[in-house]
Amino acid sequence: MIRIVDDGLSYLVKVSHASVVDDYLNSAVDLARQYASTTGLCGILVTRHAHDTYTVAVSEAVPFGETRERLDF
């Protein structure tokens, strides 16, 4: 499941099986990248909160054109 948290800026990714993690995260990153590319100022931050829960967000803390990952648990 990919749910929009903040219109185009942040997405909640919740997975029920490990086999779909990459597909869901790639889809969410693509959605965030579309928004980030319109500004040219932000990159993408992927945060893992639990084994099945992630957020993908457009972030000013990440340079434009980059995607970074972090753990938050």
N, CA, C and O atoms as CSV, one atom per row, in Angstrom:
chain,resi,resn,atom,element,x,y,z
A,1,MET,N,N,0.837,-1.168,0.000
A,1,MET,CA,C,0.000,0.000,0.000
A,1,MET,C,C,0.890,1.241,0.000
A,1,MET,O,O,1.853,1.322,0.762
A,2,ILE,N,N,0.569,2.185,-0.840
A,2,ILE,CA,C,1.226,3.484,-0.846
A,2,ILE,C,C,0.138,4.514,-0.597
A,2,ILE,O,O,-0.830,4.610,-1.352
A,3,ARG,N,N,0.306,5.283,0.470
A,3,ARG,CA,C,-0.689,6.304,0.804
A,3,ARG,C,C,-0.021,7.672,0.790
A,3,ARG,O,O,1.066,7.851,1.339
A,4,ILE,N,N,-0.677,8.625,0.161
A,4,ILE,CA,C,-0.168,9.995,0.139
A,4,ILE,C,C,-0.370,10.597,1.521
A,4,ILE,O,O,-1.476,10.576,2.061
A,5,VAL,N,N,0.703,11.131,2.090
A,5,VAL,CA,C,0.625,11.775,3.396
A,5,VAL,C,C,0.522,13.284,3.209
A,5,VAL,O,O,-0.284,13.943,3.865
A,6,ASP,N,N,1.331,13.821,2.321
A,6,ASP,CA,C,1.341,15.255,2.041
A,6,ASP,C,C,1.443,15.419,0.532
A,6,ASP,O,O,2.480,15.116,-0.057
A,7,ASP,N,N,0.413,15.881,-0.074
A,7,ASP,CA,C,0.235,15.962,-1.516
A,7,ASP,C,C,1.527,16.116,-2.320
A,7,ASP,O,O,2.025,17.226,-2.508
A,8,GLY,N,N,2.057,14.994,-2.788
A,8,GLY,CA,C,3.240,14.996,-3.629
A,8,GLY,C,C,4.559,15.097,-2.883
A,8,GLY,O,O,5.621,14.898,-3.472
A,9,LEU,N,N,4.502,15.406,-1.592
A,9,LEU,CA,C,5.720,15.606,-0.819
A,9,LEU,C,C,6.113,14.402,0.030
A,9,LEU,O,O,7.298,14.192,0.290
A,10,SER,N,N,5.142,13.615,0.462
A,10,SER,CA,C,5.430,12.518,1.373
A,10,SER,C,C,4.451,11.369,1.158
A,10,SER,O,O,3.253,11.572,0.959
A,11,TYR,N,N,5.002,10.151,1.204
A,11,TYR,CA,C,4.210,8.941,0.987
A,11,TYR,C,C,4.508,7.926,2.076
A,11,TYR,O,O,5.663,7.733,2.454
A,12,LEU,N,N,3.474,7.284,2.577
A,12,LEU,CA,C,3.623,6.186,3.528
A,12,LEU,C,C,3.568,4.888,2.737
A,12,LEU,O,O,2.636,4.659,1.967
A,13,VAL,N,N,4.570,4.046,2.932
A,13,VAL,CA,C,4.618,2.755,2.243
A,13,VAL,C,C,4.518,1.673,3.303
A,13,VAL,O,O,5.348,1.602,4.210
A,14,LYS,N,N,3.510,0.838,3.187
A,14,LYS,CA,C,3.276,-0.261,4.122
A,14,LYS,C,C,3.220,-1.534,3.292
A,14,LYS,O,O,2.452,-1.619,2.333
A,15,VAL,N,N,4.031,-2.525,3.655
A,15,VAL,CA,C,4.085,-3.760,2.881
A,15,VAL,C,C,3.622,-4.941,3.730
A,15,VAL,O,O,3.800,-4.963,4.947
A,16,SER,N,N,3.029,-5.911,3.062
A,16,SER,CA,C,2.552,-7.100,3.766
A,16,SER,C,C,3.463,-8.300,3.509
A,16,SER,O,O,3.346,-9.332,4.170
A,17,HIS,N,N,4.370,-8.152,2.544
A,17,HIS,CA,C,5.276,-9.250,2.218
A,17,HIS,C,C,6.585,-8.669,1.689
A,17,HIS,O,O,6.581,-7.693,0.938
A,18,ALA,N,N,7.692,-9.268,2.082
A,18,ALA,CA,C,9.018,-8.770,1.690
A,18,ALA,C,C,9.223,-8.727,0.179
A,18,ALA,O,O,10.028,-7.937,-0.314
A,19,SER,N,N,8.515,-9.554,-0.544
A,19,SER,CA,C,8.711,-9.614,-2.001
A,19,SER,C,C,8.250,-8.354,-2.725
A,19,SER,O,O,8.611,-8.155,-3.885
A,20,VAL,N,N,7.463,-7.499,-2.075
A,20,VAL,CA,C,6.949,-6.297,-2.743
A,20,VAL,C,C,7.627,-5.010,-2.270
A,20,VAL,O,O,7.315,-3.929,-2.768
A,21,VAL,N,N,8.549,-5.118,-1.313
A,21,VAL,CA,C,9.183,-3.915,-0.761
A,21,VAL,C,C,9.824,-3.069,-1.852
A,21,VAL,O,O,9.540,-1.875,-1.949
A,22,ASP,N,N,10.674,-3.657,-2.665
A,22,ASP,CA,C,11.364,-2.887,-3.708
A,22,ASP,C,C,10.401,-2.246,-4.689
A,22,ASP,O,O,10.573,-1.082,-5.050
A,23,ASP,N,N,9.395,-2.982,-5.124
A,23,ASP,CA,C,8.425,-2.432,-6.077
A,23,ASP,C,C,7.680,-1.239,-5.489
A,23,ASP,O,O,7.539,-0.206,-6.145
A,24,TYR,N,N,7.203,-1.380,-4.250
A,24,TYR,CA,C,6.456,-0.298,-3.603
A,24,TYR,C,C,7.345,0.928,-3.374
A,24,TYR,O,O,6.939,2.057,-3.649
A,25,LEU,N,N,8.565,0.693,-2.868
A,25,LEU,CA,C,9.454,1.824,-2.623
A,25,LEU,C,C,9.851,2.516,-3.922
A,25,LEU,O,O,9.890,3.745,-3.977
A,26,ASN,N,N,10.143,1.753,-4.955
A,26,ASN,CA,C,10.483,2.361,-6.250
A,26,ASN,C,C,9.332,3.195,-6.788
A,26,ASN,O,O,9.553,4.276,-7.334
A,27,SER,N,N,8.116,2.710,-6.643
A,27,SER,CA,C,6.945,3.470,-7.100
A,27,SER,C,C,6.800,4.767,-6.317
A,27,SER,O,O,6.549,5.820,-6.903
A,28,ALA,N,N,6.955,4.701,-5.005
A,28,ALA,CA,C,6.838,5.901,-4.176
A,28,ALA,C,C,7.954,6.892,-4.478
A,28,ALA,O,O,7.710,8.097,-4.532
A,29,VAL,N,N,9.172,6.402,-4.676
A,29,VAL,CA,C,10.297,7.279,-5.022
A,29,VAL,C,C,10.033,7.947,-6.372
A,29,VAL,O,O,10.314,9.136,-6.530
A,30,ASP,N,N,9.508,7.219,-7.332
A,30,ASP,CA,C,9.179,7.808,-8.637
A,30,ASP,C,C,8.158,8.931,-8.487
A,30,ASP,O,O,8.291,9.978,-9.120
A,31,LEU,N,N,7.142,8.720,-7.656
A,31,LEU,CA,C,6.128,9.750,-7.424
A,31,LEU,C,C,6.747,10.989,-6.777
A,31,LEU,O,O,6.471,12.113,-7.197
A,32,ALA,N,N,7.579,10.786,-5.762
A,32,ALA,CA,C,8.232,11.912,-5.088
A,32,ALA,C,C,9.199,12.623,-6.035
A,32,ALA,O,O,9.296,13.850,-6.024
A,33,ARG,N,N,9.902,11.856,-6.842
A,33,ARG,CA,C,10.864,12.437,-7.783
A,33,ARG,C,C,10.157,13.345,-8.797
A,33,ARG,O,O,10.711,14.369,-9.197
A,34,GLN,N,N,8.954,12.984,-9.209
A,34,GLN,CA,C,8.200,13.822,-10.141
A,34,GLN,C,C,7.985,15.210,-9.551
A,34,GLN,O,O,8.142,16.218,-10.240
A,35,TYR,N,N,7.621,15.254,-8.263
A,35,TYR,CA,C,7.419,16.546,-7.616
A,35,TYR,C,C,8.754,17.270,-7.441
A,35,TYR,O,O,8.858,18.458,-7.743
A,36,ALA,N,N,9.766,16.568,-6.960
A,36,ALA,CA,C,11.067,17.185,-6.706
A,36,ALA,C,C,11.658,17.779,-7.983
A,36,ALA,O,O,12.319,18.816,-7.938
A,37,SER,N,N,11.426,17.135,-9.100
A,37,SER,CA,C,11.998,17.624,-10.355
A,37,SER,C,C,11.366,18.939,-10.805
A,37,SER,O,O,11.967,19.674,-11.589
A,38,THR,N,N,10.165,19.244,-10.323
A,38,THR,CA,C,9.530,20.517,-10.692
A,38,THR,C,C,10.166,21.695,-9.979
A,38,THR,O,O,10.101,22.823,-10.467
A,39,THR,N,N,10.789,21.445,-8.814
A,39,THR,CA,C,11.409,22.535,-8.062
A,39,THR,C,C,12.906,22.625,-8.314
A,39,THR,O,O,13.475,23.717,-8.323
A,40,GLY,N,N,13.542,21.481,-8.518
A,40,GLY,CA,C,14.982,21.455,-8.719
A,40,GLY,C,C,15.772,21.800,-7.470
A,40,GLY,O,O,16.955,22.130,-7.555
A,41,LEU,N,N,15.126,21.726,-6.304
A,41,LEU,CA,C,15.777,22.124,-5.060
A,41,LEU,C,C,15.928,21.004,-4.037
A,41,LEU,O,O,16.731,21.115,-3.110
A,42,CYS,N,N,15.168,19.934,-4.196
A,42,CYS,CA,C,15.099,18.901,-3.166
A,42,CYS,C,C,15.429,17.527,-3.716
A,42,CYS,O,O,15.277,17.252,-4.907
A,43,GLY,N,N,15.885,16.672,-2.810
A,43,GLY,CA,C,16.097,15.279,-3.137
A,43,GLY,C,C,15.038,14.427,-2.455
A,43,GLY,O,O,14.009,14.938,-2.012
A,44,ILE,N,N,15.295,13.127,-2.374
A,44,ILE,CA,C,14.324,12.184,-1.821
A,44,ILE,C,C,14.949,11.500,-0.605
A,44,ILE,O,O,16.095,11.052,-0.650
A,45,LEU,N,N,14.180,11.428,0.479
A,45,LEU,CA,C,14.609,10.744,1.688
A,45,LEU,C,C,13.668,9.573,1.956
A,45,LEU,O,O,12.458,9.753,2.097
A,46,VAL,N,N,14.242,8.367,2.025
A,46,VAL,CA,C,13.485,7.154,2.330
A,46,VAL,C,C,13.826,6.765,3.766
A,46,VAL,O,O,14.989,6.524,4.091
A,47,THR,N,N,12.814,6.704,4.617
A,47,THR,CA,C,13.017,6.380,6.026
A,47,THR,C,C,12.314,5.068,6.359
A,47,THR,O,O,11.124,4.895,6.093
A,48,ARG,N,N,13.073,4.157,6.942
A,48,ARG,CA,C,12.495,2.884,7.380
A,48,ARG,C,C,12.126,3.014,8.858
A,48,ARG,O,O,12.981,3.292,9.699
A,49,HIS,N,N,10.850,2.810,9.161
A,49,HIS,CA,C,10.354,2.919,10.530
A,49,HIS,C,C,10.221,1.555,11.197
A,49,HIS,O,O,10.367,1.440,12.414
A,50,ALA,N,N,9.949,0.538,10.416
A,50,ALA,CA,C,9.807,-0.842,10.892
A,50,ALA,C,C,10.039,-1.748,9.692
A,50,ALA,O,O,10.238,-1.262,8.579
A,51,HIS,N,N,10.017,-3.045,9.905
A,51,HIS,CA,C,10.280,-3.973,8.797
A,51,HIS,C,C,9.241,-3.867,7.687
A,51,HIS,O,O,9.486,-4.313,6.566
A,52,ASP,N,N,8.089,-3.282,7.986
A,52,ASP,CA,C,7.019,-3.197,6.992
A,52,ASP,C,C,6.521,-1.777,6.735
A,52,ASP,O,O,5.538,-1.593,6.017
A,53,THR,N,N,7.185,-0.767,7.312
A,53,THR,CA,C,6.686,0.607,7.214
A,53,THR,C,C,7.818,1.573,6.862
A,53,THR,O,O,8.866,1.592,7.506
A,54,TYR,N,N,7.577,2.370,5.825
A,54,TYR,CA,C,8.552,3.338,5.325
A,54,TYR,C,C,7.837,4.641,5.000
A,54,TYR,O,O,6.629,4.657,4.763
A,55,THR,N,N,8.594,5.731,4.990
A,55,THR,CA,C,8.099,6.959,4.374
A,55,THR,C,C,9.090,7.345,3.278
A,55,THR,O,O,10.297,7.132,3.392
A,56,VAL,N,N,8.547,7.908,2.241
A,56,VAL,CA,C,9.334,8.434,1.129
A,56,VAL,C,C,8.934,9.896,1.019
A,56,VAL,O,O,7.762,10.209,0.809
A,57,ALA,N,N,9.905,10.793,1.159
A,57,ALA,CA,C,9.572,12.213,1.209
A,57,ALA,C,C,10.531,13.058,0.383
A,57,ALA,O,O,11.720,12.759,0.267
A,58,VAL,N,N,9.982,14.112,-0.181
A,58,VAL,CA,C,10.788,15.152,-0.804
A,58,VAL,C,C,11.418,15.927,0.345
A,58,VAL,O,O,10.715,16.350,1.263
A,59,SER,N,N,12.739,16.118,0.307
A,59,SER,CA,C,13.436,16.714,1.451
A,59,SER,C,C,14.477,17.736,1.016
A,59,SER,O,O,15.290,17.474,0.130
A,60,GLU,N,N,14.442,18.899,1.651
A,60,GLU,CA,C,15.461,19.918,1.398
A,60,GLU,C,C,16.811,19.519,1.980
A,60,GLU,O,O,17.840,20.083,1.607
A,61,ALA,N,N,16.810,18.542,2.899
A,61,ALA,CA,C,18.053,18.074,3.520
A,61,ALA,C,C,18.857,17.176,2.584
A,61,ALA,O,O,20.011,16.851,2.863
A,62,VAL,N,N,18.242,16.778,1.476
A,62,VAL,CA,C,18.900,15.915,0.495
A,62,VAL,C,C,19.112,16.731,-0.776
A,62,VAL,O,O,18.168,17.343,-1.276
A,63,PRO,N,N,20.319,16.750,-1.302
A,63,PRO,CA,C,20.576,17.514,-2.524
A,63,PRO,C,C,19.725,17.031,-3.703
A,63,PRO,O,O,19.406,15.848,-3.822
A,64,PHE,N,N,19.374,17.968,-4.552
A,64,PHE,CA,C,18.585,17.650,-5.741
A,64,PHE,C,C,19.266,16.551,-6.549
A,64,PHE,O,O,20.480,16.576,-6.754
A,65,GLY,N,N,18.480,15.600,-7.000
A,65,GLY,CA,C,19.001,14.516,-7.822
A,65,GLY,C,C,19.473,13.310,-7.030
A,65,GLY,O,O,19.834,12.288,-7.613
A,66,GLU,N,N,19.476,13.417,-5.694
A,66,GLU,CA,C,19.935,12.305,-4.861
A,66,GLU,C,C,18.773,11.686,-4.091
A,66,GLU,O,O,17.770,12.341,-3.808
A,67,THR,N,N,18.939,10.409,-3.761
A,67,THR,CA,C,18.009,9.698,-2.886
A,67,THR,C,C,18.842,9.119,-1.752
A,67,THR,O,O,19.839,8.435,-1.983
A,68,ARG,N,N,18.421,9.404,-0.526
A,68,ARG,CA,C,19.143,8.896,0.648
A,68,ARG,C,C,18.198,8.065,1.503
A,68,ARG,O,O,16.979,8.234,1.473
A,69,GLU,N,N,18.803,7.164,2.266
A,69,GLU,CA,C,18.033,6.282,3.138
A,69,GLU,C,C,18.463,6.512,4.581
A,69,GLU,O,O,19.605,6.881,4.857
A,70,ARG,N,N,17.506,6.283,5.509
A,70,ARG,CA,C,17.856,6.322,6.927
A,70,ARG,C,C,16.944,5.375,7.692
A,70,ARG,O,O,15.863,5.012,7.228
A,71,LEU,N,N,17.399,4.987,8.863
A,71,LEU,CA,C,16.624,4.142,9.760
A,71,LEU,C,C,16.068,5.008,10.876
A,71,LEU,O,O,16.739,5.926,11.348
A,72,ASP,N,N,14.850,4.720,11.296
A,72,ASP,CA,C,14.212,5.464,12.378
A,72,ASP,C,C,13.468,4.496,13.283
A,72,ASP,O,O,12.248,4.573,13.432
A,73,PHE,N,N,14.227,3.578,13.889
A,73,PHE,CA,C,13.622,2.659,14.853
A,73,PHE,C,C,14.657,2.156,15.819
A,73,PHE,O,O,14.338,1.368,16.709
